[in-house]
Amino acid sequence: MIKLIHRTSGTPMWVADDRIDEYLEAGHKLASEICEKEPEEEPKEEPKKEPKKEPEKKEAPKKQPKKSAKKK
């Protein structure tokens, strides 16, 4: 079994030795080739994320207790 990387999804997959040529013709890559190329590529810098500002919370006006009418 040989480890290949799927050409569209980039996920690793294992292929039987007798079917490797078929998968390579379909455009899949050997995992060993991909691993060798990674150190040569420059790492992409991720854009710096600014911390999200939380909206200021306004204090809700305090509710006054309901006055109950006393019956006499």
MARZAMAR-211923 format. One record per residue (C-alpha): x, y, z. Coordinates in nm, 4 decimals. Last residue first. Layout:
BEGIN
NODE|X|Y|Z .
...
END
This chain:
BEGIN
NODE|-5.9785|4.7807|5.2833 .
NODE|-5.7974|4.6725|4.9708 .
NODE|-5.4303|4.7470|4.9391 .
NODE|-5.3179|4.8406|4.5927 .
NODE|-4.9957|4.6782|4.5001 .
NODE|-4.7087|4.8950|4.4025 .
NODE|-4.5012|4.7457|4.1310 .
NODE|-4.1302|4.7412|4.1989 .
NODE|-3.9266|4.9931|4.0050 .
NODE|-3.7315|4.8558|3.7170 .
NODE|-3.3724|4.9602|3.7057 .
NODE|-3.2756|5.1210|3.3808 .
NODE|-3.0685|4.8846|3.1691 .
NODE|-2.6998|4.9499|3.1894 .
NODE|-2.5532|5.0066|2.8518 .
NODE|-2.3046|4.7484|2.7399 .
NODE|-2.0260|4.8814|2.5287 .
NODE|-1.9882|4.6740|2.2188 .
NODE|-1.6992|4.4310|2.2395 .
NODE|-1.4085|4.5295|2.0283 .
NODE|-1.2741|4.2417|1.8304 .
NODE|-0.9030|4.1957|1.8607 .
NODE|-0.7324|4.2774|1.5354 .
NODE|-0.6355|3.9762|1.3346 .
NODE|-0.3020|3.9774|1.1662 .
NODE|-0.3189|3.8170|0.8274 .
NODE|-0.1588|3.4749|0.8261 .
NODE|0.1863|3.4623|0.6835 .
NODE|0.2384|3.1905|0.4294 .
NODE|0.5259|2.9590|0.5025 .
NODE|0.7865|2.9611|0.2298 .
NODE|0.7957|2.6399|0.0322 .
NODE|1.1183|2.4411|0.0379 .
NODE|1.0261|2.2576|0.3591 .
NODE|0.6961|2.1403|0.2044 .
NODE|0.8388|1.9864|-0.1137 .
NODE|0.9704|1.6643|0.0418 .
NODE|0.6425|1.5982|0.2223 .
NODE|0.4456|1.6378|-0.1025 .
NODE|0.6660|1.3917|-0.2882 .
NODE|0.6357|1.1332|-0.0059 .
NODE|0.2562|1.1714|-0.0153 .
NODE|0.2524|1.0657|-0.3792 .
NODE|0.0242|1.2935|-0.5769 .
NODE|-0.3186|1.2355|-0.7356 .
NODE|-0.3690|1.3504|-1.0933 .
NODE|-0.5776|1.0699|-1.2438 .
NODE|-0.2620|0.9297|-1.4044 .
NODE|-0.1125|0.8956|-1.0540 .
NODE|-0.4221|0.7038|-0.9417 .
NODE|-0.4049|0.4517|-1.2273 .
NODE|-0.0300|0.4096|-1.1843 .
NODE|-0.0791|0.3305|-0.8150 .
NODE|-0.3339|0.0529|-0.8768 .
NODE|-0.1088|-0.2580|-0.8354 .
NODE|0.0499|-0.1199|-0.5187 .
NODE|-0.2852|-0.0827|-0.3420 .
NODE|-0.3775|0.2747|-0.2528 .
NODE|-0.3892|0.4474|0.0852 .
NODE|-0.5441|0.7925|0.1083 .
NODE|-0.4347|1.1286|0.2447 .
NODE|-0.6702|1.4235|0.2097 .
NODE|-0.5890|1.7112|-0.0208 .
NODE|-0.9530|1.7436|-0.1278 .
NODE|-0.9016|1.7888|-0.5006 .
NODE|-0.5879|1.5906|-0.5838 .
NODE|-0.6148|1.3248|-0.3140 .
NODE|-0.2763|1.2718|-0.1486 .
NODE|-0.1264|0.9267|-0.1902 .
NODE|0.0057|0.6726|0.0615 .
NODE|0.1224|0.3468|-0.0905 .
NODE|0.0000|0.0000|0.0000 .
END
